[in-house]
Amino acid sequence: MALLVVVAIGVLGEYTKTSGRFLLSALLLAGYCLISLGPAVLAKRNVPRKAPPIVSKIGLMIAALAIVLLLAGVWATPNSDGFWKAAAITTLLAMAFFFVSWTNWLDSPIRLARRAAGVSATATMVGATMAGAGIAFELKTPPYWWAFTLVALLWVLSGLFVLTAVFWGRRNSNI
């Protein structure tokens, strides 16, 4: 869709504010499709032992709310800090639910990978909640952001460990 908008801009020979909004809308919709993919697959797969079904439903609702807020921001151009904070927080939560859905969807036979996925999912939700609170209340205290940095580091390392454990487990099972 974004490519179609770029082609239309090229054919018309001019880049206007409206065509820029169409291009940004197309890119945001593509991002929405990617972010809603994790919760949608989790809902379709229905893995109740790892995550309650509400995780996928909340993930889809927050992703829909995020795209509505972002598209309203593109087309209505609100000049309110509160609006953009709400858009940032909902987008952050949508991305967090995408990752949590992915880690709950992961059904690896390797127990270490499943445990690392659980740690990564927990760190994701704690980090998203901390970042949302930091954005909403404009927290600027260094200890708060140091704690957030440690949670984010735990998320990244456990996420990389999940991928490594799955790859290592599959490689060793084929030997």
HELIX and SHEET records of a PDB file:
HELIX    1   1 ALA A    2  LEU A   12  1                                  11    
HELIX    2   2 LYS A   17  ARG A   45  1                                  29    
HELIX    3   3 PRO A   53  ALA A   76  1                                  24    
HELIX    4   4 ASP A   81  TRP A  105  1                                  25    
HELIX    5   5 ARG A  111  ALA A  136  1                                  26    
HELIX    6   6 PRO A  142  SER A  173  1                                  32    
END                                                                             
